[in-house]
Amino acid sequence: MEFVEYPDRDMMFLDLADRLASELAEALHAERTATFAVPGGTTPGPVFDALSGLHIEWDRVVVLPTDERWVPEDSPRSNARLIRQRLLVGKAAAARFVPLYLSAERPEDRLADLAEAVSAVLPLSVLLLGMGEDGHTASLFPRAEGLAEALDDDAPPVAAIRAPGAPEPRVTLTGPVLRGAVRTHVLITGARKREVLFEAVERDDPLAMPIATVLDEATVHWAA
């Protein structure tokens, strides 16, 4: 793991956007397309704002969420909605989006369709993740129903997850997909998340702190 500490959040957001753009450009030099997986939540919003205005051949980039709540895209809880509002605008509007939600009552009803769509754009060229204060990443939550299966080396590309206390099921990219990314970045802020990160490094137990599944090859970006 590489740990990068920044003097303030604004500098971190701008520097990370530049680095992600550079890595996407490098991937496009080597391949016809590049696949960029990104989280939801509010933390990456400023990174998306900066990145969407940078000069990349966005029409050759495929963007997909790292995870999604099983809600329609017009829901305020939808990660796809945030990604479309903050990243897939400006120059980045030319990118192709692969959703992790399809209309159905349960995610299990559409997992085969989602897995087919995700498999077609693997491996991930660039992966950006967040982390919660419980050590979860994407929708890989400690003690969640289906976690062990989602982390298994033989897991399919997507899995349905039901986290304790969550109001709806989720779909997440699985351990093999996340670990198979060519470049991995984790974005965190605040003293508590820094403590959690280093606890995850020390424990090295993805079932207890799922972020540990990607840390060996990750660059972690942190600012207070």
Secondary structure as GFF3:
##gff-version 3
##sequence-region A 1 224
A	DSSP	beta_strand	2	5	.	.	.	ID=ss1
A	DSSP	alpha_helix	9	30	.	.	.	ID=ss2
A	DSSP	beta_strand	34	38	.	.	.	ID=ss3
A	DSSP	alpha_helix	45	51	.	.	.	ID=ss4
A	DSSP	three_ten_helix	58	60	.	.	.	ID=ss5
A	DSSP	beta_strand	61	65	.	.	.	ID=ss6
A	DSSP	beta_strand	67	69	.	.	.	ID=ss7
A	DSSP	alpha_helix	79	86	.	.	.	ID=ss8
A	DSSP	three_ten_helix	90	94	.	.	.	ID=ss9
A	DSSP	beta_strand	96	97	.	.	.	ID=ss10
A	DSSP	three_ten_helix	107	109	.	.	.	ID=ss11
A	DSSP	alpha_helix	111	119	.	.	.	ID=ss12
A	DSSP	beta_strand	126	129	.	.	.	ID=ss13
A	DSSP	alpha_helix	147	151	.	.	.	ID=ss14
A	DSSP	beta_strand	158	161	.	.	.	ID=ss15
A	DSSP	beta_strand	170	173	.	.	.	ID=ss16
A	DSSP	alpha_helix	175	179	.	.	.	ID=ss17
A	DSSP	beta_strand	183	189	.	.	.	ID=ss18
A	DSSP	alpha_helix	191	203	.	.	.	ID=ss19
A	DSSP	three_ten_helix	210	213	.	.	.	ID=ss20
A	DSSP	three_ten_helix	215	217	.	.	.	ID=ss21
A	DSSP	beta_strand	218	223	.	.	.	ID=ss22
###
